[in-house]
Amino acid sequence: RYFRWWFKKTRIEKKSAFIDLLCAVPLRQIYGCPLGGIGGGTITRGWRGEFCRWQLNPGLYHYETVIANQFTVCLRCKGQTIYQQVLSVERPSTLQGWNWGYCGHYAFYHALYPRAWLVYELPGQNVVLTCRQLSPVIPHDYKDSSLPVGVFIWEVENGRDEDVEVSIMFSLQNGMGAKEDRSGGHWNEPFTFQKDGEQVAGVLLHHCPAVNPFTLAISAREKAGTGVTHVTAFNPAGLGREVWQDLLQDGRLDSPTGKSSPTEKGEVTAAAVCASCRVPAHGHKTLELALAWDMPCVHFGSKEKLHLRRYTRFFGSKGDAAPALSHYALTHYEEWERKIEAWQNPILENSQLPSWYKSALFNELYFMTDGGTIWMEVPPDCCAEDLQGPAGAALSHLLPVLREYGRFAYLEGQEYRMYNTYDVHFYASFALVMLWPKLQISLQYDIAVTVVNEDVQPRQYLMCGQTAQVKMKNVVPHDIGDPGDEPWQRVNAYLMHDTADWKDLNLKFVLQVYRDYYLTHDSLYLRDMWPVCQAVMESELKFDTDNDGLIENGGFADQTYDAWVVHGASAYCGGLWLAAVCMMCKMAEVLGDTEVRQKYLDILKRGKEAFERRLWNGKYYNYDSSGSDTSSSIMSDQCAGQWFLGACGLDQGGFEVFPRSHVLSALRTIFEKNVLSFAGGTMGAVNGMRPDGVPDTSSVQSNEVWIGVVYSLAATMIQEGMVEEGFRTAEGCYRTVWERLGMAFQTPEAYREKKVYRSLAYMRPLSIWSMQLALERRAGQAPAPSQLPTHP
């Protein structure tokens, strides 16, 4: 059934599958820190300096290293060029008139998102270049964080006994290395932009496809002692000798005036910008260059609606913003760095936190921009009815929130092309609510709108063969759509199962509503969401088939573990249910709704008793209550409900849902079995482990490690005082992904012990920010943890 659908989609309709199980993206161990802010597209630069992953069309990726996109250095002493080198280890078949093959032994890469550093020790020259790469990804900043720009600050250290003239040339091809680059009609032009006494100069590369045209801009900052020159157009498919000789002659480029001719079909074009300065003997100078891109108006795959990106609020939507964006980036990056350092330094300078954790915490944030992320403006003429649909009138603050902060969405994964996949966002949402809380609230309003409305279109689901409504009323959707279609307009791109009967989606909405309120104190948001919470909980009550206060799973994969079947009461969904019931009691208390509070207090009392009776086995909570061969499996995620309760301060006193002694026993069992008894304790926690210490192989997911789940498990351990165990658990994932498997900036959803991985570049690992929340909450209550050991 899947193959027939896949063949029709990819071979007949010529569209990409939302999940392509037959053509997975291959692992390439080349990626580094992506460029760009939130929601304007990203360009990833690899750790060897290459521009190698492009996400300019929303949610769609092009994996191509464009060889013409390079930095080249020219050194001159006493009027003579003494050294000229492309700063790349490549030896390509094109541009052979350039000097390639830089020795990688003399270069070093470091990344701490949103910054990266490439250090080049120029062999035999006694000159060191440090390229510091920066993108404006700044917590609680809803303007600059949206900008599609990256800055390259080149620090030049001259160790020679004589002055040296240093030139850095930035060359860029018009396009992304795709077939579209040869479609014809693309053209380049030089520009200068002056404002407030500051001037930048560069070249605009206008890329003109029929859908989603854009402009790339390469530029440099002109200042005293720094000259900026350019080449408007050259052929990147040729030898490139004219550009090379132009630079070699005097360390400058010819800077022709006027526009280039539009490219012919089959032709490609590129441009270059060069910044030059004199560096005194044993001195230091800085050259500043930037890359900006302006794709202000975008269509998704269906081409039904035109959407404006967030940054157009500040820079306009006419497609002429690239010069202003370049100028703004080059004149504001120092302020951005100050803000980034003020955010990161308290963590980086905390000697009690292990180094790997600091790296993971910030570098996993790459997915906040490079997760196919979109951040769109709501049209100014939009009214409440346009957004709310027929049933959403009670959401009184929806329109003001979306007007002020826009609409935000990111993919489940670069290979799993669904926006705001809600069962997974449950984990990742900690990064959003801690760093850009207004975007989390905006996302929640979008989900709330879909909850209260319904979509009566029927659709067949691939794996179960059923036909059902795309979306049921009072049920949280799985996702808000596919970028290949029309997100927000048509939700639930996921075709594998009918998610109307999933047990975790409604609960995760309620849990996030209270967590968001707890961290933001936004009472208007809480009041708007309260009736929606009541509706989804009422809908959920039908899954309590025996009226014991505890919901039951349906004997199919009906939650985020969508290939791991659950029968009867379960540790995962049952725990989430009880946590959501507890939060309903707390929200009712805050809002003064005594009737609803009493209703859920009664359910909670019965449900707690049933949960302990049906699932507690003296050491941990069984996977489910079915009595099957694998119902006694130890699930690493069995304390997910407690995780959220602890994050909201509802894990003690009158709000204690799960006996603390049972929570600690379960976590110690997970640590002993799922962590230490799996792969020698070096790969994190396997999802399912049998009591005898053998992984549960009853499904394709039970013997996987899910990185995002491991980070949330570690956070739960930290909340419960098992700090060293929590760090040891999470460290296994970091070492495996970022070091042993070389999956930097493409953290997958899952891997197995024997080098099998699934779904590169995934949303869920953003849950590492729940570890930081647990540490911060703990620091306010108890002494900071002692220096933590690393595993062997």
Secondary structure, DSSP 4 states (H G I P E B T S, - for coil): -HHHHHHIIIIIS----SB-SSSPPPP-TT--PEES-SSS-EEEE-TTS-EEEEE-STT--B----TT-EEEEEEEETTEEEEEEES-----SS-TTS-----GGGEEEEEETTEEEEEEEETTTTEEEEEEEE----TT-SSGGG--EEEEEEEEEE-SSS-EEEEEEEEEESSSSSGGGGSS--EEEEEEEEETTEEEEEEEEEE--SSS-EEEEEEEEEBTTEEEEEEEEE-TTS--HHHHHHHHHHSS-----SPPPPPPTT---EEEEEEEEEE-TT-EEEEEEEEEEE--EE--TT----EEBTTHHHH-SSS--HHHHHHHHHHHHHHHHHHHHHHHHHHHT-TTS-HHHHHHHHHGGGHHHHTT-EEEPPPTT--HHHHH-TT-TT-TTHHHHHHHH-EEE-BSBSSB--BT-HHHHHHHHHHHHHH-HHHHHHHHHHHHHHHHS-EEEEEE-TTT--EEEEE-TTS--S-S--TTS-TTTS-----SS-GGG-SSHHHHHHHHHHHHHHHH--HHHHHHHHHHHHHHHHHHGGG-TTSSS---EEEE--SSSTTS-EEESBHHHHHHHHHHHHHHHHHHHHHT-HHHHHHHHHHHHHHHHHHHHHHB-SSSB-SBSS--TTTT-EETTTTHHHHHHHHTT-SSGGG--S-HHHHHHHHHHHIIIIIITSGGGTS---SEE-TTS-B--SSTTTTSEEHHHHHHHHHHHHHTT-HHHHHHHHHHHHIIIIIIS--TT---SEE-TTS-EESSSBSGGGGHHHHHHHHHHHHTTSPPPPPPPPP-
